[in-house]
């Protein structure tokens, strides 16, 4: 699809479509602040470790708004600042190729820390940036990346740094308003978890990035010329000459430099962020809930940005993103799923939809467990409603934002068979292509598959989910031989139910046909018609019959949906295992 042919979603949205509402506000604000210039939205990501699915909301929120603005024909820039000149704070848990020896690099810029062992990338920051950049490309996120290492070391912010040092008294006065303030206790029905406590503790103005020292307040911190760490203290600064003296507590190094020529350092975080808002002309940038407390970077920055002659961006507070069965994500804990992990088990449009359909202040979970099957069912039902025109406007808008951007359509599976069916087939066949296409072709004999490419990439995602997320002891293993003992112990009713199933196999050999057959056998056994409505008693009889079939086919009393399982096992093998 050509860019000019992409419709605006705003035309079909309602008041519940948060993206269109923000796009309206951002365009109006941009026209007020910077008429005639491109609209600027921003995100910030720190490649201090794996960039997880919670961090993705920092990107997807402005991306969706920027994309809506592009659909309306406006020029827009989505900046992603890679905060790769931040200090390396601690060794993250659960990162392959990293051990406690990396602790010796704490205090260095992230771009001066070696990448994990075995990585092809030049340094720590580039290693984690690369994984996120790959995921963003797959998700269709268009952005301008900015390396803060490159900006600071090239002297791009020299004028802003000197301005901040000149006005350090004004900055200190802003921070002083918050140093004794504490965030009011949150009213909650449950105690804060560990990650929430970390966020709460790290949100005050009097943190390590405050800039306060025994010699006074200085909003700039050099990286040491001796050990390259930021364990430095500015001891003197001359506004006229810009001579700055610092000492390092790590190695004892000390030097005097001319700040107008010095590029090995950066503004402290609470000054750095608003400085960049002014420098880039940012109109819209969201912030996490940890920035909502008094003294947080976003709140303090809203006052400090005026010192740089600008205004704070507009933007929502966004809520946390969780994972089914896991606590709220904290990248310091290790093992938290990343966008790349999610894209191994779900298609990009589905992942985009999860962020598009919820307002930023609504938390939600991303399913890595069995819930992913229900999620895909919901997604497919929405697609059907969009196709027939019955979807609600806001739902249709979220779907449109998921499947396409202003640049065009995202790749889709040509024949999107149910994810749960593909997962069941992948579970049974263990990725054997010939077996897989045989089974999938028999789902609808009147319209068989000609190639597995018709069901990709969804099939690949389902296979990855089975192999990476389903425990080995929960995988389906079809019996090699009949369970002679169980078959011989059946009463007449049990044998008759199996006979009726076997007699109907050939005439019902499709997904729909076998569904009718397996649900119908208990009905006929009860003297009812195959299409009779189930009663509570009949449901009990069906569950008993299903449990028997599972035990005879896969040794357990549960498993993949029986119609899919029967197709996967094959008619001849089903007959043998059921005692025919």
Protein Blocks (a to p, Z undefined) as FASTA:
>chain_A
ZZklpccfklmpcfklmklmmmmmmmmmmmmmmghiacdddddddffbccdfklmmmmmm
mmmmmmmmmmnopacddddddffkbccfbdcehiehiafklmmmgoiafklcccdehiab
fblklmmmmmmmmmmmmnopacddddfklmmmnommmmmmmmmmmmmmmmmmmmmmmmmp
ccdddddfbdcdfklmmmmmmmcfklmknopafkbccfbdcddfklopakbccfbdcfkl
opacdddfklopacdddfklcccbcddfklmmmmmmmmnopabdcddfklmpghiaklmm
mmmmmmnopacdedddddddddehiacddfklgoiacfklmmmmpcfklmmmmmmmpcfk
lccdddfbfmlmmmmmmmmmmmmmmmnopacfklmmmmmmmmpcfkbccdddfblcdfkl
mmmmmmmnnopaklmmmmmmmmmmmlccfbfklmpcklmmmmmmmmmmmcfklpccddfb
dcfklmmmpcfklmmmmmmmmmmmmmmgcfklmmmmmmmmmmmmnopafkbccdfklmmm
mmmmmmmmmmmmnopabdcdfklmmmmnopklmmmmnoZZ
